[in-house]
């Protein structure tokens, strides 16, 4: 692979990453672990294990990225999490 091809591949990867957004879920003292796990399963389409791990990360670190993708996909998901009373934002 030539140097030019390597550089173009790196640019393509960087452009893909630049168009990615994340839903960041913040910890609160209101919602239970089970409620947050159920919300992540239903809204973000997580598996049970993935939802449990994200919930533990949010609890101990204060926040965690729970979904990555295009803004148009994340906006309704984030809105639903907010409707459920969770603290979330798109970054």
PyMOL Python script that loads the backbone (N, CA, C, O; Angstrom):
from pymol import cmd

cmd.read_pdbstr("""\
ATOM      1  N   UNK A   1       0.843  -1.169   0.000  1.00  0.00           N
ATOM      2  CA  UNK A   1       0.000   0.000   0.000  1.00  0.00           C
ATOM      3  C   UNK A   1       0.898   1.245   0.000  1.00  0.00           C
ATOM      4  O   UNK A   1       1.823   1.352   0.804  1.00  0.00           O
ATOM      5  N   UNK A   2       0.618   2.159  -0.889  1.00  0.00           N
ATOM      6  CA  UNK A   2       1.445   3.361  -0.990  1.00  0.00           C
ATOM      7  C   UNK A   2       1.137   4.327   0.148  1.00  0.00           C
ATOM      8  O   UNK A   2       0.119   4.204   0.829  1.00  0.00           O
ATOM      9  N   UNK A   3       2.018   5.271   0.336  1.00  0.00           N
ATOM     10  CA  UNK A   3       1.833   6.285   1.374  1.00  0.00           C
ATOM     11  C   UNK A   3       0.572   7.091   1.106  1.00  0.00           C
ATOM     12  O   UNK A   3      -0.164   7.422   2.035  1.00  0.00           O
ATOM     13  N   UNK A   4       0.322   7.408  -0.154  1.00  0.00           N
ATOM     14  CA  UNK A   4      -0.866   8.175  -0.523  1.00  0.00           C
ATOM     15  C   UNK A   4      -2.141   7.416  -0.142  1.00  0.00           C
ATOM     16  O   UNK A   4      -3.085   8.011   0.376  1.00  0.00           O
ATOM     17  N   UNK A   5      -2.170   6.119  -0.395  1.00  0.00           N
ATOM     18  CA  UNK A   5      -3.334   5.305  -0.042  1.00  0.00           C
ATOM     19  C   UNK A   5      -3.528   5.236   1.465  1.00  0.00           C
ATOM     20  O   UNK A   5      -4.660   5.282   1.946  1.00  0.00           O
ATOM     21  N   UNK A   6      -2.428   5.127   2.219  1.00  0.00           N
ATOM     22  CA  UNK A   6      -2.510   5.088   3.676  1.00  0.00           C
ATOM     23  C   UNK A   6      -3.078   6.390   4.222  1.00  0.00           C
ATOM     24  O   UNK A   6      -3.932   6.378   5.108  1.00  0.00           O
ATOM     25  N   UNK A   7      -2.610   7.497   3.698  1.00  0.00           N
ATOM     26  CA  UNK A   7      -3.087   8.807   4.154  1.00  0.00           C
ATOM     27  C   UNK A   7      -4.571   8.969   3.824  1.00  0.00           C
ATOM     28  O   UNK A   7      -5.335   9.469   4.650  1.00  0.00           O
ATOM     29  N   UNK A   8      -4.987   8.549   2.623  1.00  0.00           N
ATOM     30  CA  UNK A   8      -6.393   8.655   2.245  1.00  0.00           C
ATOM     31  C   UNK A   8      -7.260   7.794   3.157  1.00  0.00           C
ATOM     32  O   UNK A   8      -8.361   8.203   3.528  1.00  0.00           O
ATOM     33  N   UNK A   9      -6.785   6.623   3.518  1.00  0.00           N
ATOM     34  CA  UNK A   9      -7.528   5.736   4.420  1.00  0.00           C
ATOM     35  C   UNK A   9      -7.677   6.384   5.791  1.00  0.00           C
ATOM     36  O   UNK A   9      -8.748   6.306   6.394  1.00  0.00           O
ATOM     37  N   UNK A  10      -6.623   7.021   6.295  1.00  0.00           N
ATOM     38  CA  UNK A  10      -6.685   7.707   7.580  1.00  0.00           C
ATOM     39  C   UNK A  10      -7.672   8.873   7.534  1.00  0.00           C
ATOM     40  O   UNK A  10      -8.398   9.116   8.498  1.00  0.00           O
ATOM     41  N   UNK A  11      -7.696   9.588   6.418  1.00  0.00           N
ATOM     42  CA  UNK A  11      -8.642  10.701   6.262  1.00  0.00           C
ATOM     43  C   UNK A  11     -10.071  10.178   6.252  1.00  0.00           C
ATOM     44  O   UNK A  11     -10.948  10.761   6.889  1.00  0.00           O
ATOM     45  N   UNK A  12     -10.312   9.091   5.538  1.00  0.00           N
ATOM     46  CA  UNK A  12     -11.650   8.499   5.483  1.00  0.00           C
ATOM     47  C   UNK A  12     -12.126   8.080   6.866  1.00  0.00           C
ATOM     48  O   UNK A  12     -13.283   8.313   7.215  1.00  0.00           O
ATOM     49  N   UNK A  13     -11.260   7.471   7.652  1.00  0.00           N
ATOM     50  CA  UNK A  13     -11.608   7.049   9.012  1.00  0.00           C
ATOM     51  C   UNK A  13     -11.903   8.262   9.878  1.00  0.00           C
ATOM     52  O   UNK A  13     -12.868   8.254  10.642  1.00  0.00           O
ATOM     53  N   UNK A  14     -11.089   9.303   9.771  1.00  0.00           N
ATOM     54  CA  UNK A  14     -11.295  10.515  10.559  1.00  0.00           C
ATOM     55  C   UNK A  14     -12.617  11.181  10.207  1.00  0.00           C
ATOM     56  O   UNK A  14     -13.303  11.689  11.094  1.00  0.00           O
ATOM     57  N   UNK A  15     -12.988  11.190   8.924  1.00  0.00           N
ATOM     58  CA  UNK A  15     -14.252  11.790   8.508  1.00  0.00           C
ATOM     59  C   UNK A  15     -15.440  11.012   9.057  1.00  0.00           C
ATOM     60  O   UNK A  15     -16.438  11.611   9.458  1.00  0.00           O
ATOM     61  N   UNK A  16     -15.347   9.699   9.079  1.00  0.00           N
ATOM     62  CA  UNK A  16     -16.425   8.889   9.640  1.00  0.00           C
ATOM     63  C   UNK A  16     -16.599   9.185  11.124  1.00  0.00           C
ATOM     64  O   UNK A  16     -17.723   9.326  11.605  1.00  0.00           O
ATOM     65  N   UNK A  17     -15.487   9.280  11.848  1.00  0.00           N
ATOM     66  CA  UNK A  17     -15.555   9.567  13.279  1.00  0.00           C
ATOM     67  C   UNK A  17     -16.096  10.966  13.546  1.00  0.00           C
ATOM     68  O   UNK A  17     -16.772  11.183  14.551  1.00  0.00           O
ATOM     69  N   UNK A  18     -15.814  11.903  12.673  1.00  0.00           N
ATOM     70  CA  UNK A  18     -16.255  13.280  12.856  1.00  0.00           C
ATOM     71  C   UNK A  18     -17.779  13.390  12.768  1.00  0.00           C
ATOM     72  O   UNK A  18     -18.363  14.299  13.358  1.00  0.00           O
ATOM     73  N   UNK A  19     -18.418  12.493  12.053  1.00  0.00           N
ATOM     74  CA  UNK A  19     -19.873  12.525  11.903  1.00  0.00           C
ATOM     75  C   UNK A  19     -20.586  11.709  12.966  1.00  0.00           C
ATOM     76  O   UNK A  19     -21.799  11.519  12.877  1.00  0.00           O
ATOM     77  N   UNK A  20     -19.877  11.225  13.958  1.00  0.00           N
ATOM     78  CA  UNK A  20     -20.470  10.422  15.015  1.00  0.00           C
ATOM     79  C   UNK A  20     -20.774  11.280  16.242  1.00  0.00           C
ATOM     80  O   UNK A  20     -19.974  12.127  16.638  1.00  0.00           O
ATOM     81  N   UNK A  21     -21.922  11.048  16.822  1.00  0.00           N
ATOM     82  CA  UNK A  21     -22.322  11.715  18.050  1.00  0.00           C
ATOM     83  C   UNK A  21     -22.537  10.643  19.115  1.00  0.00           C
ATOM     84  O   UNK A  21     -22.603   9.454  18.805  1.00  0.00           O
ATOM     85  N   UNK A  22     -22.644  11.071  20.366  1.00  0.00           N
ATOM     86  CA  UNK A  22     -22.856  10.139  21.471  1.00  0.00           C
ATOM     87  C   UNK A  22     -23.976  10.635  22.367  1.00  0.00           C
ATOM     88  O   UNK A  22     -24.137  11.838  22.573  1.00  0.00           O
ATOM     89  N   UNK A  23     -24.747   9.698  22.897  1.00  0.00           N
ATOM     90  CA  UNK A  23     -25.656  10.027  23.987  1.00  0.00           C
ATOM     91  C   UNK A  23     -24.884   9.762  25.269  1.00  0.00           C
ATOM     92  O   UNK A  23     -24.404   8.652  25.499  1.00  0.00           O
ATOM     93  N   UNK A  24     -24.769  10.782  26.092  1.00  0.00           N
ATOM     94  CA  UNK A  24     -24.092  10.658  27.377  1.00  0.00           C
ATOM     95  C   UNK A  24     -25.170  10.676  28.456  1.00  0.00           C
ATOM     96  O   UNK A  24     -25.957  11.618  28.553  1.00  0.00           O
ATOM     97  N   UNK A  25     -25.191   9.632  29.254  1.00  0.00           N
ATOM     98  CA  UNK A  25     -26.141   9.506  30.357  1.00  0.00           C
ATOM     99  C   UNK A  25     -25.455   9.920  31.640  1.00  0.00           C
ATOM    100  O   UNK A  25     -24.338   9.488  31.924  1.00  0.00           O
ATOM    101  N   UNK A  26     -26.133  10.768  32.424  1.00  0.00           N
ATOM    102  CA  UNK A  26     -25.575  11.282  33.675  1.00  0.00           C
ATOM    103  C   UNK A  26     -26.223  10.588  34.868  1.00  0.00           C
ATOM    104  O   UNK A  26     -27.388  10.191  34.817  1.00  0.00           O
ATOM    105  N   UNK A  27     -25.455  10.451  35.929  1.00  0.00           N
ATOM    106  CA  UNK A  27     -25.940   9.824  37.150  1.00  0.00           C
ATOM    107  C   UNK A  27     -26.929  10.734  37.859  1.00  0.00           C
ATOM    108  O   UNK A  27     -26.826  11.959  37.784  1.00  0.00           O
ATOM    109  N   UNK A  28     -27.880  10.132  38.541  1.00  0.00           N
ATOM    110  CA  UNK A  28     -28.799  10.881  39.413  1.00  0.00           C
ATOM    111  C   UNK A  28     -29.105  10.042  40.640  1.00  0.00           C
ATOM    112  O   UNK A  28     -28.773   8.857  40.692  1.00  0.00           O
ATOM    113  N   UNK A  29     -29.732  10.653  41.614  1.00  0.00           N
ATOM    114  CA  UNK A  29     -30.077   9.951  42.850  1.00  0.00           C
ATOM    115  C   UNK A  29     -31.557   9.587  42.889  1.00  0.00           C
ATOM    116  O   UNK A  29     -32.092   9.270  43.952  1.00  0.00           O
ATOM    117  N   UNK A  30     -32.220   9.632  41.735  1.00  0.00           N
ATOM    118  CA  UNK A  30     -33.660   9.434  41.688  1.00  0.00           C
ATOM    119  C   UNK A  30     -34.031   8.064  41.138  1.00  0.00           C
ATOM    120  O   UNK A  30     -34.828   7.344  41.740  1.00  0.00           O
ATOM    121  N   UNK A  31     -33.460   7.708  40.006  1.00  0.00           N
ATOM    122  CA  UNK A  31     -33.856   6.485  39.306  1.00  0.00           C
ATOM    123  C   UNK A  31     -33.089   5.265  39.811  1.00  0.00           C
ATOM    124  O   UNK A  31     -31.913   5.349  40.163  1.00  0.00           O
ATOM    125  N   UNK A  32     -33.786   4.135  39.836  1.00  0.00           N
ATOM    126  CA  UNK A  32     -33.177   2.896  40.300  1.00  0.00           C
ATOM    127  C   UNK A  32     -32.354   2.251  39.180  1.00  0.00           C
ATOM    128  O   UNK A  32     -32.513   2.573  38.003  1.00  0.00           O
ATOM    129  N   UNK A  33     -31.482   1.344  39.579  1.00  0.00           N
ATOM    130  CA  UNK A  33     -30.684   0.608  38.596  1.00  0.00           C
ATOM    131  C   UNK A  33     -31.597  -0.121  37.616  1.00  0.00           C
ATOM    132  O   UNK A  33     -31.379  -0.072  36.405  1.00  0.00           O
ATOM    133  N   UNK A  34     -32.608  -0.788  38.131  1.00  0.00           N
ATOM    134  CA  UNK A  34     -33.505  -1.563  37.263  1.00  0.00           C
ATOM    135  C   UNK A  34     -34.217  -0.670  36.254  1.00  0.00           C
ATOM    136  O   UNK A  34     -34.381  -1.053  35.095  1.00  0.00           O
ATOM    137  N   UNK A  35     -34.641   0.520  36.684  1.00  0.00           N
ATOM    138  CA  UNK A  35     -35.329   1.443  35.781  1.00  0.00           C
ATOM    139  C   UNK A  35     -34.395   1.891  34.657  1.00  0.00           C
ATOM    140  O   UNK A  35     -34.791   1.921  33.492  1.00  0.00           O
ATOM    141  N   UNK A  36     -33.162   2.238  35.005  1.00  0.00           N
ATOM    142  CA  UNK A  36     -32.192   2.696  34.007  1.00  0.00           C
ATOM    143  C   UNK A  36     -31.838   1.560  33.054  1.00  0.00           C
ATOM    144  O   UNK A  36     -31.731   1.775  31.846  1.00  0.00           O
ATOM    145  N   UNK A  37     -31.658   0.367  33.580  1.00  0.00           N
ATOM    146  CA  UNK A  37     -31.360  -0.799  32.740  1.00  0.00           C
ATOM    147  C   UNK A  37     -32.488  -1.036  31.740  1.00  0.00           C
ATOM    148  O   UNK A  37     -32.234  -1.236  30.553  1.00  0.00           O
ATOM    149  N   UNK A  38     -33.734  -1.013  32.218  1.00  0.00           N
ATOM    150  CA  UNK A  38     -34.885  -1.199  31.326  1.00  0.00           C
ATOM    151  C   UNK A  38     -34.951  -0.110  30.260  1.00  0.00           C
ATOM    152  O   UNK A  38     -35.267  -0.384  29.102  1.00  0.00           O
ATOM    153  N   UNK A  39     -34.651   1.133  30.657  1.00  0.00           N
ATOM    154  CA  UNK A  39     -34.674   2.246  29.703  1.00  0.00           C
ATOM    155  C   UNK A  39     -33.624   2.051  28.614  1.00  0.00           C
ATOM    156  O   UNK A  39     -33.902   2.278  27.436  1.00  0.00           O
ATOM    157  N   UNK A  40     -32.430   1.635  28.996  1.00  0.00           N
ATOM    158  CA  UNK A  40     -31.369   1.424  28.008  1.00  0.00           C
ATOM    159  C   UNK A  40     -31.701   0.276  27.060  1.00  0.00           C
ATOM    160  O   UNK A  40     -31.384   0.336  25.872  1.00  0.00           O
ATOM    161  N   UNK A  41     -32.331  -0.759  27.579  1.00  0.00           N
ATOM    162  CA  UNK A  41     -32.735  -1.884  26.740  1.00  0.00           C
ATOM    163  C   UNK A  41     -33.797  -1.437  25.739  1.00  0.00           C
ATOM    164  O   UNK A  41     -33.701  -1.748  24.552  1.00  0.00           O
ATOM    165  N   UNK A  42     -34.803  -0.713  26.211  1.00  0.00           N
ATOM    166  CA  UNK A  42     -35.920  -0.313  25.353  1.00  0.00           C
ATOM    167  C   UNK A  42     -35.581   0.824  24.400  1.00  0.00           C
ATOM    168  O   UNK A  42     -35.974   0.792  23.233  1.00  0.00           O
ATOM    169  N   UNK A  43     -34.862   1.820  24.879  1.00  0.00           N
ATOM    170  CA  UNK A  43     -34.609   3.014  24.072  1.00  0.00           C
ATOM    171  C   UNK A  43     -33.358   2.859  23.207  1.00  0.00           C
ATOM    172  O   UNK A  43     -33.377   3.205  22.026  1.00  0.00           O
ATOM    173  N   UNK A  44     -32.284   2.349  23.781  1.00  0.00           N
ATOM    174  CA  UNK A  44     -31.004   2.267  23.063  1.00  0.00           C
ATOM    175  C   UNK A  44     -30.741   0.889  22.467  1.00  0.00           C
ATOM    176  O   UNK A  44     -29.703   0.671  21.841  1.00  0.00           O
ATOM    177  N   UNK A  45     -31.665  -0.034  22.657  1.00  0.00           N
ATOM    178  CA  UNK A  45     -31.559  -1.390  22.120  1.00  0.00           C
ATOM    179  C   UNK A  45     -30.326  -2.125  22.637  1.00  0.00           C
ATOM    180  O   UNK A  45     -29.667  -2.849  21.891  1.00  0.00           O
ATOM    181  N   UNK A  46     -30.019  -1.934  23.920  1.00  0.00           N
ATOM    182  CA  UNK A  46     -28.906  -2.634  24.547  1.00  0.00           C
ATOM    183  C   UNK A  46     -29.323  -4.056  24.913  1.00  0.00           C
ATOM    184  O   UNK A  46     -30.506  -4.347  25.094  1.00  0.00           O
ATOM    185  N   UNK A  47     -28.336  -4.926  25.015  1.00  0.00           N
ATOM    186  CA  UNK A  47     -28.580  -6.243  25.605  1.00  0.00           C
ATOM    187  C   UNK A  47     -28.631  -6.040  27.120  1.00  0.00           C
ATOM    188  O   UNK A  47     -28.252  -4.977  27.613  1.00  0.00           O
ATOM    189  N   UNK A  48     -29.087  -7.031  27.851  1.00  0.00           N
ATOM    190  CA  UNK A  48     -29.153  -6.920  29.304  1.00  0.00           C
ATOM    191  C   UNK A  48     -27.772  -6.658  29.892  1.00  0.00           C
ATOM    192  O   UNK A  48     -27.621  -5.785  30.747  1.00  0.00           O
ATOM    193  N   UNK A  49     -26.777  -7.396  29.450  1.00  0.00           N
ATOM    194  CA  UNK A  49     -25.410  -7.236  29.970  1.00  0.00           C
ATOM    195  C   UNK A  49     -24.878  -5.834  29.665  1.00  0.00           C
ATOM    196  O   UNK A  49     -24.303  -5.178  30.534  1.00  0.00           O
ATOM    197  N   UNK A  50     -25.074  -5.386  28.433  1.00  0.00           N
ATOM    198  CA  UNK A  50     -24.594  -4.053  28.043  1.00  0.00           C
ATOM    199  C   UNK A  50     -25.275  -2.969  28.868  1.00  0.00           C
ATOM    200  O   UNK A  50     -24.615  -2.030  29.314  1.00  0.00           O
ATOM    201  N   UNK A  51     -26.574  -3.082  29.078  1.00  0.00           N
ATOM    202  CA  UNK A  51     -27.306  -2.094  29.869  1.00  0.00           C
ATOM    203  C   UNK A  51     -26.820  -2.087  31.319  1.00  0.00           C
ATOM    204  O   UNK A  51     -26.671  -1.022  31.919  1.00  0.00           O
ATOM    205  N   UNK A  52     -26.577  -3.265  31.881  1.00  0.00           N
ATOM    206  CA  UNK A  52     -26.062  -3.343  33.254  1.00  0.00           C
ATOM    207  C   UNK A  52     -24.690  -2.689  33.364  1.00  0.00           C
ATOM    208  O   UNK A  52     -24.427  -1.950  34.313  1.00  0.00           O
ATOM    209  N   UNK A  53     -23.823  -2.954  32.407  1.00  0.00           N
ATOM    210  CA  UNK A  53     -22.477  -2.382  32.442  1.00  0.00           C
ATOM    211  C   UNK A  53     -22.513  -0.864  32.310  1.00  0.00           C
ATOM    212  O   UNK A  53     -21.797  -0.161  33.022  1.00  0.00           O
ATOM    213  N   UNK A  54     -23.341  -0.359  31.404  1.00  0.00           N
ATOM    214  CA  UNK A  54     -23.458   1.099  31.250  1.00  0.00           C
ATOM    215  C   UNK A  54     -24.004   1.740  32.520  1.00  0.00           C
ATOM    216  O   UNK A  54     -23.547   2.809  32.925  1.00  0.00           O
ATOM    217  N   UNK A  55     -24.971   1.096  33.141  1.00  0.00           N
ATOM    218  CA  UNK A  55     -25.557   1.629  34.370  1.00  0.00           C
ATOM    219  C   UNK A  55     -24.524   1.689  35.490  1.00  0.00           C
ATOM    220  O   UNK A  55     -24.486   2.661  36.245  1.00  0.00           O
ATOM    221  N   UNK A  56     -23.704   0.680  35.603  1.00  0.00           N
ATOM    222  CA  UNK A  56     -22.647   0.676  36.625  1.00  0.00           C
ATOM    223  C   UNK A  56     -21.625   1.773  36.330  1.00  0.00           C
ATOM    224  O   UNK A  56     -21.186   2.468  37.246  1.00  0.00           O
ATOM    225  N   UNK A  57     -21.244   1.935  35.067  1.00  0.00           N
ATOM    226  CA  UNK A  57     -20.317   3.007  34.700  1.00  0.00           C
ATOM    227  C   UNK A  57     -20.888   4.375  35.057  1.00  0.00           C
ATOM    228  O   UNK A  57     -20.185   5.214  35.620  1.00  0.00           O
ATOM    229  N   UNK A  58     -22.149   4.600  34.735  1.00  0.00           N
ATOM    230  CA  UNK A  58     -22.793   5.881  35.046  1.00  0.00           C
ATOM    231  C   UNK A  58     -22.795   6.104  36.551  1.00  0.00           C
ATOM    232  O   UNK A  58     -22.530   7.213  37.016  1.00  0.00           O
ATOM    233  N   UNK A  59     -23.091   5.064  37.310  1.00  0.00           N
ATOM    234  CA  UNK A  59     -23.164   5.189  38.767  1.00  0.00           C
ATOM    235  C   UNK A  59     -21.813   5.571  39.369  1.00  0.00           C
ATOM    236  O   UNK A  59     -21.739   6.473  40.203  1.00  0.00           O
ATOM    237  N   UNK A  60     -20.760   4.899  38.959  1.00  0.00           N
ATOM    238  CA  UNK A  60     -19.453   5.121  39.581  1.00  0.00           C
ATOM    239  C   UNK A  60     -18.645   6.259  38.972  1.00  0.00           C
ATOM    240  O   UNK A  60     -17.839   6.880  39.666  1.00  0.00           O
ATOM    241  N   UNK A  61     -18.845   6.543  37.692  1.00  0.00           N
ATOM    242  CA  UNK A  61     -18.071   7.604  37.042  1.00  0.00           C
ATOM    243  C   UNK A  61     -18.842   8.912  36.924  1.00  0.00           C
ATOM    244  O   UNK A  61     -18.256   9.953  36.625  1.00  0.00           O
ATOM    245  N   UNK A  62     -20.150   8.869  37.158  1.00  0.00           N
ATOM    246  CA  UNK A  62     -20.966  10.076  37.075  1.00  0.00           C
ATOM    247  C   UNK A  62     -21.628  10.263  35.725  1.00  0.00           C
ATOM    248  O   UNK A  62     -22.662  10.923  35.624  1.00  0.00           O
ATOM    249  N   UNK A  63     -21.044   9.692  34.692  1.00  0.00           N
ATOM    250  CA  UNK A  63     -21.632   9.742  33.354  1.00  0.00           C
ATOM    251  C   UNK A  63     -20.943   8.717  32.473  1.00  0.00           C
ATOM    252  O   UNK A  63     -19.836   8.265  32.763  1.00  0.00           O
ATOM    253  N   UNK A  64     -21.628   8.358  31.379  1.00  0.00           N
ATOM    254  CA  UNK A  64     -21.040   7.414  30.431  1.00  0.00           C
ATOM    255  C   UNK A  64     -21.742   7.545  29.089  1.00  0.00           C
ATOM    256  O   UNK A  64     -22.925   7.878  29.021  1.00  0.00           O
ATOM    257  N   UNK A  65     -21.007   7.281  28.037  1.00  0.00           N
ATOM    258  CA  UNK A  65     -21.581   7.243  26.698  1.00  0.00           C
ATOM    259  C   UNK A  65     -22.349   5.930  26.553  1.00  0.00           C
ATOM    260  O   UNK A  65     -21.794   4.852  26.767  1.00  0.00           O
ATOM    261  N   UNK A  66     -23.626   6.028  26.189  1.00  0.00           N
ATOM    262  CA  UNK A  66     -24.453   4.828  26.107  1.00  0.00           C
ATOM    263  C   UNK A  66     -24.880   4.472  24.686  1.00  0.00           C
ATOM    264  O   UNK A  66     -25.368   3.368  24.443  1.00  0.00           O
ATOM    265  N   UNK A  67     -24.699   5.404  23.744  1.00  0.00           N
ATOM    266  CA  UNK A  67     -25.066   5.119  22.348  1.00  0.00           C
ATOM    267  C   UNK A  67     -24.296   6.065  21.444  1.00  0.00           C
ATOM    268  O   UNK A  67     -24.170   7.252  21.745  1.00  0.00           O
ATOM    269  N   UNK A  68     -23.785   5.547  20.345  1.00  0.00           N
ATOM    270  CA  UNK A  68     -23.038   6.335  19.371  1.00  0.00           C
ATOM    271  C   UNK A  68     -23.693   6.173  18.016  1.00  0.00           C
ATOM    272  O   UNK A  68     -24.159   5.088  17.668  1.00  0.00           O
ATOM    273  N   UNK A  69     -23.729   7.259  17.245  1.00  0.00           N
ATOM    274  CA  UNK A  69     -24.292   7.164  15.910  1.00  0.00           C
ATOM    275  C   UNK A  69     -24.545   8.523  15.303  1.00  0.00           C
ATOM    276  O   UNK A  69     -24.010   9.537  15.752  1.00  0.00           O
ATOM    277  N   UNK A  70     -25.370   8.524  14.275  1.00  0.00           N
ATOM    278  CA  UNK A  70     -25.732   9.760  13.582  1.00  0.00           C
ATOM    279  C   UNK A  70     -26.694  10.564  14.458  1.00  0.00           C
ATOM    280  O   UNK A  70     -27.479  10.002  15.221  1.00  0.00           O
ATOM    281  N   UNK A  71     -26.617  11.870  14.334  1.00  0.00           N
ATOM    282  CA  UNK A  71     -27.460  12.750  15.144  1.00  0.00           C
ATOM    283  C   UNK A  71     -28.942  12.457  14.938  1.00  0.00           C
ATOM    284  O   UNK A  71     -29.725  12.474  15.887  1.00  0.00           O
ATOM    285  N   UNK A  72     -29.318  12.187  13.689  1.00  0.00           N
ATOM    286  CA  UNK A  72     -30.731  11.934  13.392  1.00  0.00           C
ATOM    287  C   UNK A  72     -31.248  10.668  14.078  1.00  0.00           C
ATOM    288  O   UNK A  72     -32.438  10.572  14.379  1.00  0.00           O
ATOM    289  N   UNK A  73     -30.372   9.706  14.324  1.00  0.00           N
ATOM    290  CA  UNK A  73     -30.758   8.490  15.040  1.00  0.00           C
ATOM    291  C   UNK A  73     -30.795   8.729  16.553  1.00  0.00           C
ATOM    292  O   UNK A  73     -31.655   8.192  17.250  1.00  0.00           O
ATOM    293  N   UNK A  74     -29.873   9.523  17.046  1.00  0.00           N
ATOM    294  CA  UNK A  74     -29.746   9.718  18.486  1.00  0.00           C
ATOM    295  C   UNK A  74     -30.758  10.701  19.059  1.00  0.00           C
ATOM    296  O   UNK A  74     -31.148  10.571  20.220  1.00  0.00           O
ATOM    297  N   UNK A  75     -31.188  11.676  18.275  1.00  0.00           N
ATOM    298  CA  UNK A  75     -32.086  12.718  18.790  1.00  0.00           C
ATOM    299  C   UNK A  75     -33.362  12.133  19.389  1.00  0.00           C
ATOM    300  O   UNK A  75     -33.683  12.464  20.530  1.00  0.00           O
ATOM    301  N   UNK A  76     -34.111  11.278  18.679  1.00  0.00           N
ATOM    302  CA  UNK A  76     -35.329  10.724  19.291  1.00  0.00           C
ATOM    303  C   UNK A  76     -35.039   9.809  20.483  1.00  0.00           C
ATOM    304  O   UNK A  76     -35.841   9.737  21.415  1.00  0.00           O
ATOM    305  N   UNK A  77     -33.922   9.123  20.460  1.00  0.00           N
ATOM    306  CA  UNK A  77     -33.560   8.253  21.584  1.00  0.00           C
ATOM    307  C   UNK A  77     -33.268   9.089  22.827  1.00  0.00           C
ATOM    308  O   UNK A  77     -33.715   8.761  23.926  1.00  0.00           O
ATOM    309  N   UNK A  78     -32.517  10.166  22.643  1.00  0.00           N
ATOM    310  CA  UNK A  78     -32.188  11.040  23.769  1.00  0.00           C
ATOM    311  C   UNK A  78     -33.461  11.686  24.314  1.00  0.00           C
ATOM    312  O   UNK A  78     -33.632  11.798  25.528  1.00  0.00           O
ATOM    313  N   UNK A  79     -34.339  12.103  23.428  1.00  0.00           N
ATOM    314  CA  UNK A  79     -35.609  12.704  23.855  1.00  0.00           C
ATOM    315  C   UNK A  79     -36.424  11.725  24.693  1.00  0.00           C
ATOM    316  O   UNK A  79     -37.026  12.111  25.695  1.00  0.00           O
ATOM    317  N   UNK A  80     -36.442  10.472  24.288  1.00  0.00           N
ATOM    318  CA  UNK A  80     -37.180   9.446  25.031  1.00  0.00           C
ATOM    319  C   UNK A  80     -36.568   9.233  26.417  1.00  0.00           C
ATOM    320  O   UNK A  80     -37.292   9.097  27.403  1.00  0.00           O
ATOM    321  N   UNK A  81     -35.227   9.205  26.490  1.00  0.00           N
ATOM    322  CA  UNK A  81     -34.577   9.069  27.802  1.00  0.00           C
ATOM    323  C   UNK A  81     -34.928  10.246  28.702  1.00  0.00           C
ATOM    324  O   UNK A  81     -35.152  10.067  29.899  1.00  0.00           O
ATOM    325  N   UNK A  82     -34.976  11.445  28.136  1.00  0.00           N
ATOM    326  CA  UNK A  82     -35.342  12.629  28.912  1.00  0.00           C
ATOM    327  C   UNK A  82     -36.800  12.556  29.372  1.00  0.00           C
ATOM    328  O   UNK A  82     -37.115  12.931  30.502  1.00  0.00           O
ATOM    329  N   UNK A  83     -37.681  12.078  28.505  1.00  0.00           N
ATOM    330  CA  UNK A  83     -39.091  11.902  28.866  1.00  0.00           C
ATOM    331  C   UNK A  83     -39.254  10.924  30.027  1.00  0.00           C
ATOM    332  O   UNK A  83     -40.158  11.066  30.850  1.00  0.00           O
ATOM    333  N   UNK A  84     -38.370   9.935  30.081  1.00  0.00           N
ATOM    334  CA  UNK A  84     -38.418   8.935  31.153  1.00  0.00           C
ATOM    335  C   UNK A  84     -37.838   9.478  32.463  1.00  0.00           C
ATOM    336  O   UNK A  84     -37.888   8.800  33.489  1.00  0.00           O
ATOM    337  N   UNK A  85     -37.292  10.686  32.432  1.00  0.00           N
ATOM    338  CA  UNK A  85     -36.763  11.298  33.643  1.00  0.00           C
ATOM    339  C   UNK A  85     -35.279  11.081  33.861  1.00  0.00           C
ATOM    340  O   UNK A  85     -34.764  11.351  34.945  1.00  0.00           O
ATOM    341  N   UNK A  86     -34.583  10.593  32.834  1.00  0.00           N
ATOM    342  CA  UNK A  86     -33.136  10.414  32.949  1.00  0.00           C
ATOM    343  C   UNK A  86     -32.429  11.675  32.466  1.00  0.00           C
ATOM    344  O   UNK A  86     -32.987  12.454  31.693  1.00  0.00           O
ATOM    345  N   UNK A  87     -31.209  11.864  32.924  1.00  0.00           N
ATOM    346  CA  UNK A  87     -30.400  13.000  32.482  1.00  0.00           C
ATOM    347  C   UNK A  87     -29.484  12.538  31.364  1.00  0.00           C
ATOM    348  O   UNK A  87     -28.579  11.732  31.579  1.00  0.00           O
ATOM    349  N   UNK A  88     -29.729  13.057  30.163  1.00  0.00           N
ATOM    350  CA  UNK A  88     -28.932  12.645  29.020  1.00  0.00           C
ATOM    351  C   UNK A  88     -28.717  13.834  28.095  1.00  0.00           C
ATOM    352  O   UNK A  88     -29.500  14.784  28.079  1.00  0.00           O
ATOM    353  N   UNK A  89     -27.644  13.757  27.331  1.00  0.00           N
ATOM    354  CA  UNK A  89     -27.351  14.795  26.350  1.00  0.00           C
ATOM    355  C   UNK A  89     -26.645  14.167  25.159  1.00  0.00           C
ATOM    356  O   UNK A  89     -26.066  13.086  25.264  1.00  0.00           O
ATOM    357  N   UNK A  90     -26.700  14.860  24.024  1.00  0.00           N
ATOM    358  CA  UNK A  90     -25.973  14.429  22.831  1.00  0.00           C
ATOM    359  C   UNK A  90     -24.741  15.294  22.699  1.00  0.00           C
ATOM    360  O   UNK A  90     -24.823  16.522  22.731  1.00  0.00           O
ATOM    361  N   UNK A  91     -23.587  14.642  22.550  1.00  0.00           N
ATOM    362  CA  UNK A  91     -22.327  15.385  22.370  1.00  0.00           C
ATOM    363  C   UNK A  91     -21.626  14.893  21.116  1.00  0.00           C
ATOM    364  O   UNK A  91     -20.549  15.384  20.778  1.00  0.00           O
TER     365      UNK A  91
END
""", "prot")
cmd.dss("prot")
cmd.show_as("cartoon", "prot")
cmd.util.cbc("prot")
cmd.orient("prot")
